[in-house]
Every structure is written in structure tokens, then in C-alpha cells.
Amino acid sequence: MAEESDLERTEPASARRLEQAREDGNVPQSRELMAFMVLAAGGGTFWVFGGWIAQRAADLVRHGLSFSRAAAFDTSVMREGAFDLSVAAFVFAAPIFVAIIAAIAATPLLMGGWILSPKAMQIDLTRMDPVKGVGRMFSWQSIAELVKAILKALLIGLVLFWVVRYEQDSLFALISQPIEVGLASFSRLLFLSFVALIAGLALIAAIDVPFQLYQYHDRLKMTREELRQESKESEGDPQLKARIRSQQREMARGRMMAEVPKADVVVTNPTHFAVALKYDGDRMQAPVVVAKGINLIADRIREIAGENAVPLLAAPPLARALYRHAEIGDPIPASLYTSVAEVMAWVYQLKAFASGDRRLGAPEAPREISVPPGLDPGSAA
């Protein structure tokens, strides 16, 4: 059961999966939003510039229907006139074209942003496979698009039917109205129908956009196994990382053990803790911890110290305090200066005795070295 659940696409797409989809040109799209934006932009522009466009269109028609005697005998005059009419038509239609192009460019921003993907522009011959084409025709995606098209047609039809029914008196009145009044009334009816059509498309787009986003993210869902594999590829195999960390700890431990023979003294618990200290008055302001460990590592530190004639001092409170509050390579805390000073004084006496100064006899190891309250984790427990 666990293996089956790992193979089911139940997990949301990761950021990397979404980025790969964008690189492949796979982004959410809504044709209904595009249709609404184009019609709204074109209609809005015509509403703002409608008077100016109508006047220019009337002038264009009036000028186009005029005919001069020179044009009848010189084709170049006709060509120039046709060119002038084309330029004039493009000028008064330009605002609508610009608005439509801006709407087409702005629609992808509402769905997640522009994307220029070379992969999306490549020719994919698999799309020409007739078997897959038939499969796509009868897929759930095609059925959903068919149902959506039927509902869209019904909605737009109902909107237009409501407009005609609401304005039926005005439509019948057009028969008896003068041309000027009739044109004004008919223009108003067209505008009302266009607004109702855009409102219907806005409702369709408001439903379609969340649906397309849901389908898009649903198609990109991942299995738990895919998430684990992606995590391994992006962050590295956890087992490999664990082995690397283990090797790093071994190397650090090896470097630490290499410093034990250079230590001046090893303070022990005496069995569970071991901390090696070194002090050079010319280069150090305070003794430095060169190695520390507990249990097996402490045993190895004591073993190396014995092999290299490094003095061992059993001082359980001080060993525990040094292990807890001092890091390898750092000086000891100032609060332990007095306690460590007793140890270093004993070490200097040992060195003097070993060098031949036997006037005071063999020095005795200090007993019951105390540490400030709160620094010994053993006493706090």
C-alpha cells in the first residue's frame, strides 16, 4: 500500500518542476480570457474614439466615392488615390489595432507572465500522429472543452436574447423612424448588445481562469518518489552526504589526535572525559584546548598522551567544565583561569623535576580542583 501511494500523483508540483514546465513552454492558458480581453479592448477603444473614427470613416467614404476626370485617363492618379485611402483607413483604425495587440500581450501576464521558450517553437512530429490525435479527440480534456463551448454558446445566446427581448419595442420602432434617428437608435442597440456580450464573456473568463489554473497544476502534480528523487538531484543523496560528513569528522578527529602529543597536560574525568591543554606564554594569552572527547575518544586521547609522556591529571569537575565551555582551538574561558593555573603550575613543577631540579622533590598532583559554581555540568545535574 505504501508503494502504491508513493506512485500516485498527490503532491503539488515543486518550484523546480514549475520552472522546467515554463522552460518547455508549458504555461496555463485561457482562450476565454483572451477573447474577453480582445473584445473589451476593442470595444473600449471604439467607445473612446468612436466619434473621431466615425467622422474619419465618413470622410474616407465620401472621398473614395468621388471621381475626377484626371483619374479616368491616368492610372497613376488612381493608384495614388488608392494609396492615400489605404493610409487614411489604417490611421483611423490604428487605435483599435493597438488596443487589441496590447490586450493580447497583457493576457499572458494575468496567467503567470510571458514566456519565450525555444522548445515550444520546435517541430514536434508526435503531434501529427493520427492515433494520438484520435485519443486526444476523445479525452476528458476534449470533452471538457466541448461542454465549455456549449455552455458558452448558451450563455451568450441567453444574453443576446435578453437584450433583444428587453429592446424589442425599440427594434420595431426602427421601421417608422427617419434614417438619422433610426441610425442613432440602432447604434445604441448595438452598443447595448456589445456590452452585454462582453459581460457574458467576463463571466465565462472568471470561471475558466481558475479552472485552467487548477488543471495546469493538477497535470504537474508529482509522486512522493519523484519528490524524493528531485531532492536527491538538487541537494545530493542523503546517504552520500552522511558519508561525506562522517569522513570529515574522521579527518577532523585525526587532526585533533595529532595535536595531543604537543599538549602540556590532559585533564581527565578520569574515565569519561579528557581535555588536552597547551600553553605557550610567548604566543598565547591563555591555555588553548587542542583536543577533547568523551568515552572512546577520551580513551584514545589518554592512550596517545601516555605514549608521548604527556602528563595526565584526574580533575573531574575541571574536565567536565572544560569540555562543556571550551571549543577545540579556542582559549579556555576566563572564568576557569584560576582553576587551570593550578594545573599549569603542577605541569611546570613536573618539567623542572624532569630536567634535574630535585630540590623540592617530586611534585604532588593537585587534588580537588574547584571550578566556579554553574560551570560544572556534573554538579548541576
C-alpha positions in Angstrom: 0.0 0.0 0.0 2.8 2.4 0.8 4.5 1.7 -2.5 1.2 2.4 -4.4 0.7 5.7 -2.5 4.3 6.7 -3.4 3.4 6.2 -7.1 0.2 8.3 -7.0 0.4 11.9 -8.1 -0.8 13.5 -4.9 1.9 16.1 -4.2 1.9 19.7 -5.5 4.5 20.5 -8.1 7.8 21.7 -6.8 9.3 25.1 -7.8 11.8 23.2 -9.9 9.0 21.3 -11.7 7.1 24.5 -12.4 10.3 26.2 -13.7 11.0 23.2 -16.1 7.5 23.4 -17.4 7.9 27.1 -18.2 11.2 26.4 -20.0 9.3 23.8 -22.1 6.7 26.4 -22.9 4.1 24.7 -20.8 2.2 27.5 -19.1 -1.5 28.0 -18.1 -3.7 29.5 -20.9 -7.3 30.6 -21.1 -8.9 31.3 -24.5 -11.9 32.7 -22.8 -9.8 35.3 -21.1 -8.1 36.2 -24.4 -11.5 36.6 -26.1 -12.8 38.8 -23.3 -9.6 41.0 -23.3 -9.6 41.4 -27.1 -13.3 42.4 -27.3 -13.1 44.6 -24.2 -10.0 46.4 -25.5 -11.5 46.9 -29.0 -14.9 48.0 -27.6 -13.4 50.3 -25.1 -11.2 52.0 -27.7 -14.1 52.4 -30.1 -16.2 53.9 -27.2 -13.5 56.4 -26.5 -12.5 57.2 -30.1 -15.8 56.3 -31.7 -16.8 59.9 -32.7 -13.4 60.5 -34.3 -13.4 57.2 -36.1 -16.9 57.7 -37.4 -16.0 61.1 -38.7 -12.8 59.9 -40.4 -14.7 56.9 -41.8 -17.4 59.1 -43.3 -14.7 61.4 -44.9 -13.0 58.3 -46.2 -16.2 57.0 -47.9 -17.0 60.4 -49.2 -13.6 60.9 -50.7 -13.5 57.3 -52.1 -16.8 57.7 -53.9 -15.7 60.9 -55.6 -14.2 60.5 -59.1 -12.2 63.0 -61.0 -11.8 63.3 -64.8 -8.0 63.0 -64.4 -8.3 59.7 -62.7 -10.2 58.3 -65.7 -7.3 59.0 -68.1 -4.3 58.5 -65.8 -3.9 55.2 -63.8 -1.2 56.7 -61.7 -3.7 59.1 -60.2 -5.9 56.2 -59.3 -3.0 54.4 -57.7 -2.1 57.4 -55.6 -5.7 57.9 -54.6 -6.0 54.2 -53.5 -2.7 54.5 -51.6 -4.0 57.7 -49.8 -7.3 55.9 -48.9 -5.4 52.9 -47.5 -3.2 55.1 -45.3 -6.2 57.1 -44.1 -8.0 53.8 -43.3 -5.0 52.5 -41.4 -4.7 55.7 -39.4 -8.3 55.8 -38.1 -8.2 52.0 -37.4 -4.8 52.1 -35.7 -6.1 52.9 -32.2 -8.3 49.8 -32.3 -5.4 47.6 -33.6 -3.0 48.9 -31.0 -5.5 48.3 -28.2 -6.1 44.7 -29.4 -2.4 44.0 -29.6 -1.9 45.4 -26.1 -4.7 43.1 -24.8 -3.2 40.1 -26.5 0.2 40.9 -24.9 -1.3 41.6 -21.5 -3.3 38.4 -21.2 -0.3 36.1 -20.5 0.7 38.4 -17.7 -2.6 37.7 -16.0 -2.0 34.0 -16.3 1.6 33.9 -14.9 3.8 36.0 -17.1 5.4 36.0 -20.6 7.5 33.1 -21.7 9.8 32.7 -24.7 10.7 29.1 -24.9 12.8 27.7 -27.9 11.5 24.2 -27.0 7.9 25.3 -27.6 8.9 26.6 -31.1 10.4 23.3 -32.1 8.6 21.0 -34.5 7.1 18.0 -32.7 6.2 15.3 -35.1 4.4 13.3 -32.4 1.6 15.8 -32.6 0.9 14.6 -36.1 0.3 11.0 -35.0 -3.3 10.2 -36.1 -3.6 7.6 -33.3 -2.7 10.1 -30.6 -4.9 12.7 -32.4 -7.9 10.4 -32.1 -7.1 9.8 -28.5 -7.0 13.5 -27.8 -10.4 13.9 -29.5 -12.0 11.5 -27.1 -10.0 12.5 -24.0 -11.5 14.1 -20.9 -9.8 17.3 -21.9 -11.7 17.4 -25.2 -15.0 16.5 -23.5 -14.5 19.3 -21.0 -13.7 21.8 -23.8 -16.9 20.7 -25.7 -19.0 21.1 -22.6 -17.4 24.5 -22.0 -18.1 25.6 -25.7 -21.8 24.5 -25.4 -22.2 26.4 -22.1 -20.5 29.5 -23.6 -22.8 29.4 -26.6 -25.9 29.1 -24.4 -24.8 31.9 -22.1 -24.0 34.3 -25.0 -27.3 33.3 -26.6 -29.3 34.0 -23.4 -27.6 37.3 -23.0 -28.4 38.4 -26.6 -31.9 37.0 -26.3 -32.4 39.1 -23.1 -31.2 42.2 -25.0 -33.5 41.7 -27.9 -36.4 41.0 -25.6 -35.7 44.0 -23.5 -35.3 46.3 -26.5 -37.9 44.7 -28.8 -40.1 47.9 -28.8 -37.1 49.9 -29.9 -36.3 47.4 -32.7 -39.9 47.6 -34.1 -39.8 51.4 -33.9 -36.8 51.5 -36.2 -39.2 50.8 -39.2 -41.0 54.0 -38.8 -38.2 56.3 -37.7 -36.3 58.7 -40.0 -32.8 57.5 -41.2 -30.9 59.8 -38.8 -33.0 58.9 -35.8 -33.0 55.2 -36.8 -29.2 55.1 -37.1 -28.8 56.6 -33.7 -31.2 54.2 -32.1 -29.7 51.2 -33.9 -26.2 52.3 -32.8 -27.4 52.4 -29.2 -28.9 48.9 -29.6 -25.6 47.6 -31.0 -23.7 49.2 -28.1 -26.0 47.7 -25.6 -25.7 44.3 -27.2 -21.9 44.6 -27.3 -21.8 45.5 -23.6 -24.0 42.5 -22.7 -21.8 40.2 -24.8 -18.6 41.5 -23.0 -20.3 41.0 -19.6 -21.1 37.4 -20.6 -17.6 36.8 -21.7 -16.3 38.3 -18.5 -18.4 35.8 -16.5 -17.1 32.9 -18.7 -13.5 34.1 -18.2 -14.0 34.4 -14.4 -15.0 30.7 -14.4 -12.5 29.5 -16.9 -9.3 31.1 -15.5 -9.5 29.3 -12.1 -10.4 26.1 -13.9 -7.4 26.3 -16.2 -5.1 27.1 -13.3 -6.4 24.1 -11.4 -6.0 21.8 -14.4 -2.5 23.1 -15.1 -1.3 22.5 -11.5 -3.1 19.1 -11.4 -1.3 17.9 -14.5 2.1 18.9 -13.0 1.4 17.0 -9.7 4.2 14.8 -8.6 4.5 11.5 -6.8 6.4 11.2 -3.5 9.0 9.2 -5.2 9.5 11.9 -7.8 9.9 14.5 -4.9 12.5 12.3 -3.2 14.4 11.8 -6.5 14.3 15.6 -7.2 15.5 16.3 -3.7 18.4 13.9 -4.2 19.3 15.5 -7.5 19.1 19.1 -6.2 20.5 18.7 -2.7 22.5 15.5 -3.1 22.0 11.9 -1.9 21.4 12.0 1.9 23.4 8.8 2.3 26.3 10.2 0.3 26.1 13.5 2.3 26.1 11.4 5.6 29.2 9.5 4.4 31.0 12.8 3.5 30.1 14.3 6.9 31.4 11.1 8.6 34.7 11.3 6.6 35.0 15.0 7.5 34.6 14.1 11.2 37.2 11.4 10.9 39.6 13.8 9.3 39.0 16.4 12.0 39.4 13.8 14.7 42.7 12.7 13.1 44.0 16.3 13.1 42.9 16.7 16.7 44.7 13.5 17.8 47.8 14.7 16.1 47.8 17.7 18.5 47.7 15.5 21.6 51.5 14.7 21.7 52.1 18.5 21.6 49.9 19.2 24.6 51.3 20.2 28.1 48.6 18.3 30.1 45.5 16.2 29.7 42.8 16.8 32.2 40.6 13.8 32.7 37.3 12.7 34.5 39.2 10.2 34.8 37.3 7.8 32.6 34.6 9.6 30.7 36.1 13.0 29.8 39.6 14.1 28.5 40.7 17.6 27.6 44.2 18.3 26.3 45.6 21.8 27.0 48.7 23.6 25.6 50.2 26.9 26.7 52.9 29.0 25.2 53.4 32.2 27.2 55.2 33.9 24.3 52.4 33.3 21.8 49.2 32.7 23.9 47.3 34.8 26.3 45.8 31.8 27.9 46.0 28.0 27.6 44.3 26.6 24.5 42.2 23.4 24.1 43.9 21.3 21.4 41.8 18.1 21.8 38.8 16.9 23.8 36.4 14.0 23.8 34.3 11.6 25.8 34.2 7.8 26.2 36.1 6.1 23.4 37.6 9.4 22.1 38.6 10.2 25.7 40.2 6.8 26.0 42.2 7.4 22.8 43.4 10.8 23.9 44.6 9.3 27.2 46.3 6.5 25.3 48.2 8.9 23.0 49.1 11.1 25.9 50.6 8.1 27.8 52.5 7.0 24.7 54.1 10.5 24.4 54.7 11.2 28.1 52.1 13.9 28.3 51.0 14.3 32.0 47.5 13.1 32.9 45.6 14.8 35.7 42.4 13.5 37.2 40.2 16.5 37.9 36.6 15.6 37.2 34.9 19.0 37.7 37.5 20.8 35.7 37.4 18.2 32.9 33.7 18.4 32.6 33.7 22.3 32.7 36.4 22.5 30.1 34.6 20.0 27.8 31.4 21.9 28.1 32.6 25.5 27.8 35.7 25.4 25.6 36.0 24.5 21.9 38.9 23.0 20.2 41.4 25.6 19.1 40.0 28.3 21.5 41.5 29.6 24.7 39.9 28.5 27.9 37.1 30.7 29.4 38.4 33.5 31.7 36.2 32.1 34.5 38.4 29.0 34.5 41.8 30.8 34.6 42.3 30.2 38.4 41.5 26.5 38.2 43.7 25.9 35.1 46.5 27.9 36.7 46.8 25.3 39.5 47.1 22.6 36.8 49.8 24.5 34.8 51.8 25.2 38.0 51.9 21.5 38.6 52.9 20.9 35.0 55.8 23.4 35.3 56.9 21.6 38.5 56.9 18.3 36.7 59.0 19.7 33.9 61.5 21.2 36.4 61.8 17.9 38.3 62.3 16.0 35.0 65.1 18.4 34.0 67.0 17.6 37.1 65.8 20.2 39.7 65.1 17.8 42.6 65.4 20.2 45.5 61.7 20.2 46.2 61.2 16.5 45.4 58.6 15.1 43.0 55.6 17.4 42.9 52.3 16.0 44.0 49.3 16.3 41.7 46.7 18.9 42.9 43.6 17.4 44.5 40.0 18.6 44.4 40.5 21.5 42.0 37.3 23.5 42.2 35.6 25.4 39.5 33.2 28.4 39.8 29.6 27.5 40.5 27.5 26.7 37.5 30.3 25.7 35.2 30.4 22.0 36.1 27.6 20.2 34.3 28.0 17.2 36.6 27.3 19.2 39.8 24.4 21.0 38.1 22.8 17.6 37.4 
